[in-house]
């Protein structure tokens, strides 16, 4: 057995005992007096009746990914952004407010697909699950660690089928990376470097000037549980990712597509420490937006026979170093991973890219391991099949896996937000970091009328 092969215990993350997120149904007047039936109202021809919260951008991609099922209803606050989706599905019901959709259609839908900005993920998913619905949620799973814990706990307690939208988890390359690592074919791995070419939106900036809200956008519902701030076209529909009230920056955006693979293949579990080196040039931006560039160092302890691992993350102007033995004609991934094994060094791109040796000369000695893992029918189909079979384990990036992965990503985001040189020592049971400022960022402060921490 390879020393890099994770044990089942290393991937068994227990949910928090604390109730971090209360049901939106009890906190929002729109749900008063509504009774929800358990999921199981399959549509014609055994198709799921799906409701989509967010129908433009990533929502449109997820709509396409679920094309095999009945698209019963769409909810989107931006009528311009979702216009193409509505035009393509004229029989689907449309709501501006997802709360109204759940209130009126709960008995007619089986599952909900959440493709909103990060800050709304948790409240929509929690409301849907408390209505007995299976959920698919875009990455990152949540804006805060406490929210991720709450979603995992609820999904597990209710036996619901869930999936986070890190599509590369289902890719052939992801399976081959697991097989390369866990077979011992590349030797013992103690260091992994990861990077992204993001952010492709502004970070390290102040809030833009107030603009008039277009008549086609409901700014209050878009803002949701975040603090109410002025609307700007520099925030919506895409550049919200750089603002701490709405997004999680480059690491939150791409970590699920990149960190996923070393975390999964090495069974990394909980880090002993997380430290940050960042770049900021704009005074006061730390209160508004994420840093321009981040270099995050995760340290993981030994796991059984597996050695300690240092996992590096680079974004913005921080560049991944080039392996000394890499062929001159080859380039490091613009977004992806490099694994330093005791026998071979290899790399792959994001979203489950296929692994390849950094030096072609090593191919003479490298022995391709056999294919031992179950292959995926597709990321969306995994979840759809799981819903129909009422088997949460069929969706491989379900919340039992996705919540701990999100937690790891958000620890890096928090360290970067606190500032340059920050080092966190994560106590997962107590949910403390050893840094008082960082501890304040573990939980979300909900805007009045949307939700609250219990």
C-alpha positions as CSV (number, residue, x, y, z in Angstrom):
1,X,0.0,0.0,0.0
2,X,1.3,3.5,-0.9
3,X,2.1,5.8,2.0
4,X,0.2,8.4,0.1
5,X,-3.0,6.5,0.1
6,X,-5.6,8.1,2.4
7,X,-7.5,6.1,4.9
8,X,-11.3,6.3,5.2
9,X,-10.8,8.0,8.6
10,X,-8.8,10.8,7.0
11,X,-11.8,11.7,4.8
12,X,-14.4,11.3,7.5
13,X,-15.1,14.9,8.7
14,X,-17.7,15.1,11.4
15,X,-20.1,18.0,11.3
16,X,-20.0,20.7,14.0
17,X,-22.3,20.2,17.0
18,X,-23.1,23.9,17.1
19,X,-26.1,25.2,15.2
20,X,-24.5,27.9,13.2
21,X,-27.2,28.7,10.7
22,X,-30.9,28.8,11.4
23,X,-33.5,28.0,8.8
24,X,-34.4,30.8,6.5
25,X,-37.9,29.6,6.6
26,X,-38.3,30.6,10.3
27,X,-36.3,33.8,9.9
28,X,-38.1,35.2,6.8
29,X,-41.7,36.3,6.9
30,X,-42.3,35.0,3.3
31,X,-42.2,31.5,4.7
32,X,-44.8,32.1,7.5
33,X,-47.4,29.3,7.6
34,X,-45.9,27.3,4.7
35,X,-45.7,23.5,5.1
36,X,-43.1,21.7,3.0
37,X,-43.4,18.1,1.9
38,X,-40.3,15.8,1.6
39,X,-38.6,15.6,-1.8
40,X,-39.9,12.9,-4.1
41,X,-42.3,14.6,-6.5
42,X,-40.8,13.2,-9.7
43,X,-42.0,14.8,-12.9
44,X,-43.1,13.0,-16.1
45,X,-40.9,10.2,-17.4
46,X,-39.1,9.9,-14.1
47,X,-37.4,13.3,-14.6
48,X,-36.5,15.5,-11.7
49,X,-38.5,18.8,-11.3
50,X,-35.6,21.3,-10.9
51,X,-35.7,24.8,-9.6
52,X,-32.7,27.1,-10.5
53,X,-31.8,30.1,-8.3
54,X,-29.6,32.1,-10.6
55,X,-30.2,31.6,-14.3
56,X,-27.5,33.7,-16.0
57,X,-23.7,33.3,-15.9
58,X,-22.9,30.1,-14.1
59,X,-26.6,29.5,-13.7
60,X,-26.9,29.2,-17.5
61,X,-24.0,26.6,-17.5
62,X,-25.7,24.6,-14.8
63,X,-29.0,24.8,-16.6
64,X,-27.3,23.2,-19.6
65,X,-25.6,20.6,-17.4
66,X,-29.1,19.5,-16.1
67,X,-30.7,19.6,-19.6
68,X,-32.0,16.0,-19.2
69,X,-34.4,17.0,-16.4
70,X,-37.6,19.1,-16.2
71,X,-36.8,22.8,-15.6
72,X,-39.8,23.6,-13.5
73,X,-38.9,27.1,-12.2
74,X,-36.2,29.8,-12.4
75,X,-35.5,32.5,-9.8
76,X,-33.2,35.4,-10.7
77,X,-33.0,39.0,-9.5
78,X,-31.5,40.3,-12.8
79,X,-34.0,40.0,-15.7
80,X,-31.4,41.0,-18.3
81,X,-28.8,38.5,-17.1
82,X,-31.3,35.6,-17.2
83,X,-33.2,36.6,-20.3
84,X,-31.6,34.0,-22.6
85,X,-32.4,31.2,-20.2
86,X,-36.0,32.3,-19.8
87,X,-36.4,32.6,-23.6
88,X,-35.0,29.1,-24.1
89,X,-37.4,27.6,-21.5
90,X,-40.7,29.4,-21.9
91,X,-42.7,26.8,-20.0
92,X,-40.6,27.3,-16.9
93,X,-42.1,29.5,-14.1
94,X,-40.1,32.6,-13.3
95,X,-39.7,34.4,-10.0
96,X,-37.6,37.4,-9.1
97,X,-37.4,36.3,-5.4
98,X,-36.2,32.8,-4.7
99,X,-38.0,32.9,-1.3
100,X,-41.3,33.3,-3.1
101,X,-40.5,30.5,-5.5
102,X,-39.7,28.1,-2.6
103,X,-42.8,29.3,-0.8
104,X,-45.2,28.6,-3.7
105,X,-43.5,25.7,-5.5
106,X,-42.0,23.6,-2.7
107,X,-44.6,20.8,-3.4
108,X,-43.8,20.8,-7.1
109,X,-40.0,20.5,-7.1
110,X,-37.5,17.8,-6.2
111,X,-34.2,19.7,-6.1
112,X,-32.7,23.2,-6.3
113,X,-29.6,24.3,-8.2
114,X,-27.9,27.4,-6.6
115,X,-25.8,29.6,-8.9
116,X,-25.9,32.9,-7.0
117,X,-22.9,35.0,-5.9
118,X,-21.0,33.4,-3.0
119,X,-22.7,35.3,-0.2
120,X,-26.2,33.9,-1.0
121,X,-25.1,30.3,-1.3
122,X,-25.7,29.3,2.3
123,X,-29.1,30.9,2.9
124,X,-30.6,29.6,-0.4
125,X,-29.2,26.1,0.1
126,X,-30.3,25.9,3.7
127,X,-33.8,27.0,2.9
128,X,-34.1,24.5,0.1
129,X,-32.8,21.6,2.4
130,X,-35.1,22.6,5.2
131,X,-37.9,22.3,2.6
132,X,-36.7,18.7,2.0
133,X,-35.0,19.4,-1.4
134,X,-31.8,18.0,-2.7
135,X,-29.3,20.8,-3.7
136,X,-26.5,21.5,-6.1
137,X,-24.5,24.6,-5.1
138,X,-21.8,26.4,-7.1
139,X,-18.3,26.7,-5.6
140,X,-17.1,27.9,-3.2
141,X,-19.8,26.2,-1.1
142,X,-20.2,29.2,1.2
143,X,-18.8,32.6,2.2
144,X,-17.8,31.5,5.7
145,X,-16.6,28.3,7.4
146,X,-19.6,28.3,9.8
147,X,-22.0,28.3,6.9
148,X,-20.1,25.3,5.3
149,X,-20.4,23.4,8.6
150,X,-24.1,24.1,8.8
151,X,-24.8,22.9,5.3
152,X,-22.9,19.7,5.8
153,X,-24.7,19.0,9.1
154,X,-28.1,19.6,7.6
155,X,-27.5,17.6,4.5
156,X,-26.2,14.6,6.5
157,X,-28.9,14.7,9.1
158,X,-31.7,14.9,6.4
159,X,-30.1,12.3,4.1
160,X,-30.2,14.8,1.2
161,X,-28.3,14.4,-2.1
162,X,-25.9,17.3,-2.6
163,X,-23.1,18.4,-4.9
164,X,-20.7,21.4,-5.1
165,X,-20.0,22.7,-8.6
166,X,-16.3,21.8,-8.9
167,X,-16.7,20.0,-12.2
168,X,-13.1,18.7,-12.4
169,X,-13.8,16.4,-9.5
170,X,-15.6,14.2,-12.1
171,X,-12.9,14.4,-14.7
172,X,-10.7,11.5,-16.0
173,X,-7.6,13.5,-15.0
174,X,-8.7,13.7,-11.4
175,X,-9.0,9.9,-11.3
176,X,-5.6,9.4,-12.9
177,X,-4.0,11.9,-10.4
178,X,-5.5,9.8,-7.6
179,X,-4.2,6.6,-9.1
180,X,-0.7,8.1,-9.8
181,X,-0.4,9.3,-6.2
182,X,-2.1,6.5,-4.3
183,X,-0.4,3.7,-6.2
184,X,3.0,4.9,-5.2
185,X,4.0,5.3,-8.8
186,X,5.6,8.8,-8.2
187,X,7.0,8.0,-4.8
188,X,6.4,9.8,-1.6
189,X,4.9,13.3,-1.9
190,X,5.9,15.9,0.7
191,X,5.3,19.1,-1.3
192,X,2.7,20.4,-3.8
193,X,2.6,23.8,-5.5
194,X,-0.7,25.1,-6.9
195,X,-1.6,28.3,-8.8
196,X,-4.2,30.2,-10.7
197,X,-4.1,33.0,-13.3
198,X,-6.9,34.8,-11.4
199,X,-8.0,37.3,-10.3
200,X,-9.3,38.5,-13.6
201,X,-11.4,41.1,-11.8
202,X,-10.2,44.0,-9.6
203,X,-9.0,43.3,-6.1
204,X,-7.2,45.6,-3.6
205,X,-9.7,48.5,-4.3
206,X,-12.2,50.7,-2.5
207,X,-16.0,50.6,-3.0
208,X,-17.0,52.3,-6.3
209,X,-19.3,55.3,-6.4
210,X,-23.0,54.8,-6.0
211,X,-25.0,54.4,-9.2
212,X,-28.7,54.2,-9.9
213,X,-30.0,50.6,-9.7
214,X,-31.3,49.5,-13.1
215,X,-35.1,48.7,-13.1
216,X,-34.3,45.2,-14.2
217,X,-32.3,44.3,-11.0
218,X,-33.7,43.8,-7.5
219,X,-30.7,45.1,-5.5
220,X,-32.2,44.2,-2.1
221,X,-32.6,40.5,-3.0
222,X,-29.2,40.4,-4.7
223,X,-27.6,41.9,-1.6
224,X,-29.4,39.3,0.6
225,X,-27.6,38.7,3.9
226,X,-24.7,41.0,3.1
227,X,-24.5,44.6,4.5
228,X,-26.6,46.9,2.4
229,X,-24.3,49.0,0.2
230,X,-24.6,51.2,-2.9
231,X,-25.1,49.5,-6.3
232,X,-22.5,49.8,-9.0
233,X,-22.1,48.3,-12.4
234,X,-18.5,47.8,-11.3
235,X,-19.8,45.1,-8.9
236,X,-22.6,43.4,-10.7
237,X,-22.8,41.1,-12.6
238,X,-19.3,39.7,-12.3
239,X,-16.7,41.8,-10.4
240,X,-18.4,41.1,-7.0
241,X,-15.8,38.3,-6.5
242,X,-13.2,40.8,-5.4
243,X,-15.3,42.3,-2.5
244,X,-15.3,40.6,0.9
245,X,-19.0,41.2,1.4
246,X,-19.9,39.1,-1.6
247,X,-17.0,36.9,-2.8
248,X,-13.9,35.0,-1.7
249,X,-11.3,36.3,-4.2
250,X,-9.1,34.2,-6.4
251,X,-8.6,31.4,-3.9
252,X,-12.3,31.0,-3.2
253,X,-13.1,31.1,-6.9
254,X,-10.5,28.6,-8.2
255,X,-9.4,26.7,-5.1
256,X,-12.2,24.1,-5.5
257,X,-11.0,23.4,-9.1
258,X,-7.3,23.2,-8.1
259,X,-6.8,22.4,-4.4
260,X,-9.4,19.7,-4.8
261,X,-6.9,17.3,-6.4
262,X,-4.0,17.2,-4.0
263,X,-6.5,17.3,-1.1
264,X,-8.4,14.3,-2.5
265,X,-5.4,12.2,-3.8
266,X,-3.3,12.8,-0.6
267,X,-6.2,12.7,1.9
268,X,-4.8,15.8,3.5
269,X,-7.4,16.4,6.1
270,X,-7.0,19.3,8.5
271,X,-4.0,21.6,8.2
272,X,-1.8,22.3,11.3
273,X,-1.1,25.8,10.1
274,X,-2.0,28.3,7.4
275,X,0.1,31.4,6.6
276,X,-0.2,34.2,4.1
277,X,2.0,36.5,2.2
278,X,0.0,39.2,0.3
279,X,0.3,42.3,-1.8
280,X,-1.8,45.4,-1.2
281,X,-1.2,49.0,-2.5
282,X,-4.5,50.7,-1.7
283,X,-4.9,52.1,1.8
284,X,-8.2,51.1,3.3
285,X,-8.9,48.3,0.8
286,X,-8.5,45.6,3.5
287,X,-12.0,46.7,4.8
288,X,-13.6,46.3,1.3
289,X,-11.8,43.9,-0.9
290,X,-9.4,40.9,-1.1
291,X,-5.6,41.5,-1.7
292,X,-4.2,41.9,-5.2
293,X,-2.0,38.9,-4.8
294,X,-1.7,36.0,-2.4
295,X,0.8,33.3,-1.5
296,X,-0.7,30.9,1.0
297,X,1.2,28.1,2.7
298,X,-0.7,25.2,4.2
299,X,1.1,22.7,6.5
300,X,-0.4,19.3,7.0
301,X,0.8,16.8,9.6
302,X,1.7,13.2,8.9
303,X,-1.4,11.0,8.3
304,X,-0.8,7.5,9.5
305,X,2.2,6.2,7.3
306,X,1.9,9.2,5.0
307,X,4.4,12.0,5.5
308,X,3.7,15.7,6.3
309,X,2.9,17.8,3.3
310,X,3.4,21.4,2.5
311,X,0.9,22.8,0.1
312,X,1.5,26.2,-1.6
313,X,-1.0,28.5,-3.3
314,X,0.0,31.3,-5.7
315,X,-2.3,33.9,-7.3
316,X,-2.0,37.4,-8.8
317,X,1.6,38.4,-9.2
318,X,3.0,35.5,-7.2
319,X,4.3,32.9,-9.6
320,X,4.6,29.2,-9.1
321,X,8.4,28.3,-9.2
322,X,9.6,26.1,-12.0
323,X,10.8,22.6,-11.2
324,X,14.6,22.2,-11.7
325,X,14.2,19.1,-13.8
326,X,11.4,20.4,-16.1
327,X,12.0,20.2,-19.8
328,X,12.9,23.5,-21.3
329,X,10.1,23.3,-23.8
330,X,7.4,22.8,-21.1
331,X,5.7,25.5,-19.1
332,X,4.3,25.4,-15.6
333,X,0.4,25.4,-15.5
334,X,-1.2,28.8,-15.6
335,X,-3.8,27.3,-13.3
336,X,-3.0,23.9,-11.8
337,X,-0.7,21.8,-9.7
338,X,2.9,20.5,-9.5
339,X,3.5,17.4,-7.2
340,X,7.1,16.8,-6.0
341,X,7.4,13.0,-5.5
342,X,10.5,11.3,-4.3
343,X,10.7,9.4,-7.6
344,X,9.0,11.7,-10.1
345,X,7.6,15.2,-10.4
346,X,4.4,15.7,-12.3
347,X,1.8,18.4,-13.0
348,X,-1.7,18.9,-14.3
349,X,-4.0,21.8,-15.1
350,X,-7.1,22.9,-13.2
351,X,-10.6,21.3,-13.4
352,X,-9.1,17.8,-13.3
353,X,-6.4,18.1,-16.0
354,X,-4.6,15.0,-17.0
355,X,-1.3,14.4,-15.1
356,X,2.0,14.5,-17.0
357,X,5.6,14.2,-16.0
358,X,7.6,17.4,-16.1
359,X,10.6,15.6,-17.7
360,X,10.0,13.4,-20.7
361,X,13.2,11.5,-19.9
362,X,11.4,10.1,-16.9
363,X,8.9,8.3,-19.1
364,X,11.5,5.5,-19.6
365,X,11.4,4.6,-15.9
366,X,7.8,5.6,-15.0
367,X,5.3,2.8,-14.8
368,X,1.7,3.9,-15.4
369,X,-0.5,2.5,-12.6
370,X,-3.7,0.6,-13.5
371,X,-7.1,2.3,-13.5
372,X,-8.6,1.3,-10.1
373,X,-11.1,4.1,-9.4
374,X,-14.8,4.2,-10.4
375,X,-15.3,6.6,-13.3
376,X,-17.9,9.4,-13.3
377,X,-20.8,9.6,-15.6
378,X,-20.5,13.4,-15.4
379,X,-20.5,15.9,-12.6
380,X,-24.2,17.0,-13.0
381,X,-25.3,13.5,-13.8
382,X,-23.7,12.1,-10.7
383,X,-25.9,14.4,-8.6
384,X,-29.1,13.8,-10.7
385,X,-28.6,10.0,-10.4
386,X,-28.0,10.4,-6.7
387,X,-31.3,12.3,-6.3
388,X,-33.3,9.7,-8.2
389,X,-31.7,6.9,-6.2
390,X,-31.9,8.8,-2.9
391,X,-28.2,7.9,-2.4
392,X,-26.0,10.9,-1.3
393,X,-22.8,8.9,-1.8
394,X,-23.3,8.7,-5.6
395,X,-22.5,12.4,-5.9
396,X,-18.7,12.4,-5.2
397,X,-18.4,16.1,-4.3
398,X,-21.3,16.0,-1.9
399,X,-21.3,18.3,1.1
400,X,-19.5,15.7,3.3
401,X,-16.5,16.2,1.0
402,X,-17.1,19.8,-0.3
403,X,-17.6,21.4,3.1
404,X,-14.2,20.4,4.5
405,X,-12.6,21.4,1.1
406,X,-14.3,24.8,1.3
407,X,-13.2,25.2,4.9
408,X,-9.6,24.7,3.8
409,X,-9.9,27.3,1.1
410,X,-11.5,29.8,3.4
411,X,-8.8,29.4,6.0
412,X,-6.4,30.8,3.3
413,X,-8.8,33.5,2.4
414,X,-9.1,34.5,6.0
415,X,-5.3,34.5,6.6
416,X,-4.9,36.8,3.5
417,X,-7.7,39.1,4.6
418,X,-6.1,39.6,8.1
419,X,-2.9,40.7,6.5
420,X,0.7,40.0,5.4
421,X,2.6,37.6,7.6
422,X,-0.6,36.2,9.3
423,X,-0.2,32.6,10.5
424,X,-3.2,30.7,11.7
425,X,-3.2,27.5,13.8
426,X,-6.5,25.8,13.1
427,X,-8.4,24.1,15.9
428,X,-11.2,22.4,14.0
429,X,-13.1,21.2,17.0
430,X,-13.2,24.7,18.7
431,X,-13.2,26.6,15.4
432,X,-10.4,28.9,16.5
433,X,-7.3,30.1,14.7
434,X,-5.1,31.5,17.4
435,X,-5.7,34.9,15.9
436,X,-8.6,37.0,17.4
437,X,-9.1,39.0,14.2
438,X,-9.3,35.9,12.1
439,X,-11.7,34.2,14.5
440,X,-14.2,37.0,13.8
441,X,-14.3,36.0,10.1
442,X,-15.2,32.3,10.8
443,X,-18.9,33.2,11.1
444,X,-21.2,35.4,8.9
445,X,-23.0,38.5,10.2
446,X,-26.4,38.4,8.5
447,X,-28.3,41.5,7.6
448,X,-31.5,41.9,9.5
449,X,-34.5,40.1,8.0
450,X,-32.4,37.5,6.1
451,X,-31.0,35.1,8.6
452,X,-29.2,34.9,11.9
453,X,-26.6,32.8,13.6
454,X,-28.1,30.6,16.3
